[in-house]
Amino acid sequence: MTGKEIDPLFADAVRALGTARFAEALSALVRQLAAFDNLIVIAYSGEQRPEVLHREYTDPVVYLPMDSQYLGGDYLLDPFYQQHRQGEVRGIRRLADVAPDRFKRTNYFRNYYKQTTLLDEIAVFAPVNATVTITACFGKDRSSGSPFSQRELKALQRQQGTLSALVETHWRAYRPAQTPQIQTVPLSDRLRDTLEKERGVHLSPRQAEVALYILRGHSTLSIGLYLDISPQTVKVFRRQLYAKCGISSQAQLFAMMMPLFSRLTDKSAAGS
């Protein structure tokens, strides 16, 4: 893609900043870099439920489970959401590059992600303040039936600073309906509290952490690296976790935990 082809579209996106036409202009600019089937712009605010700011698609099936499942709590297992939680993430991220090593084996992937028919996603990350990240997620789904090519990925990476700056500038005044809590009760603690109250299951802090890593798609080795413990210790925590929950598989863990996730987002305030 030549600079001459990009320049008019970039100029149009700049002119559209602060107007209702910006998302359309951004879409047109990105299409010159990489073909995509769908676009969704999401605002992540701390650990609150995300807000969808814009969406467009070729096949409406791609977003059918979005409002009920993803926004209902599944986003807590989303690799892109985990990028937001790291803080101050800018530029391009491809889902395949940031997802945990066992992501495609998770029930989150099988029960939610596959419903969308998405084959590939690339997101532009733009933090607008200490707690809010705007992501513009460009996806390839069954409409085209193929992932992004390396040429498309490289074209987006070359422009990632520009794209991130445009998104950040346009939505820099965005504020969520409720101000996100700066200090929050860790998700693992909220999970422990809810599980004990609703299921009578008492987990230790480490067992709850291991449960979340399993649900997100991390292998035993990956969990050990993140928690700085040996793989054998991870296996011990996993066995203890399954025994306390009265289960024997990740699928059963997912079935037990996921109905609780919609309540976890309502307990983010410190001391709640």
Salt bridges, closest charged atoms under 4 A:
ASP12 OD1 - ARG15 NH2 3.79
ASP12 OD2 - ARG21 NH1 3.02
GLU47 OE2 - ARG85 NH2 3.13
GLU47 OE1 - ARG190 NH2 1.83
GLU56 OE2 - ARG31 NH2 3.77
GLU56 OE1 - HIS54 NE2 2.84
ASP59 OD2 - ARG142 NE 2.57
ASP67 OD1 - ARG55 NH2 3.06
GLU88 OE1 - ARG90 NH1 3.28
ASP120 OD2 - ARG94 NH2 2.53
GLU168 OE1 - ARG90 NE 3.69
ASP189 OD1 - ARG192 NH1 3.78
ASP193 OD2 - LYS197 NZ 3.34
ASP193 OD2 - LYS267 NZ 3.59
GLU196 OE1 - HIS202 ND1 3.29
GLU198 OE1 - ARG263 NH2 2.51
GLU209 OE1 - ARG206 NH1 2.77
ASP266 OD1 - ARG49 NH1 3.11
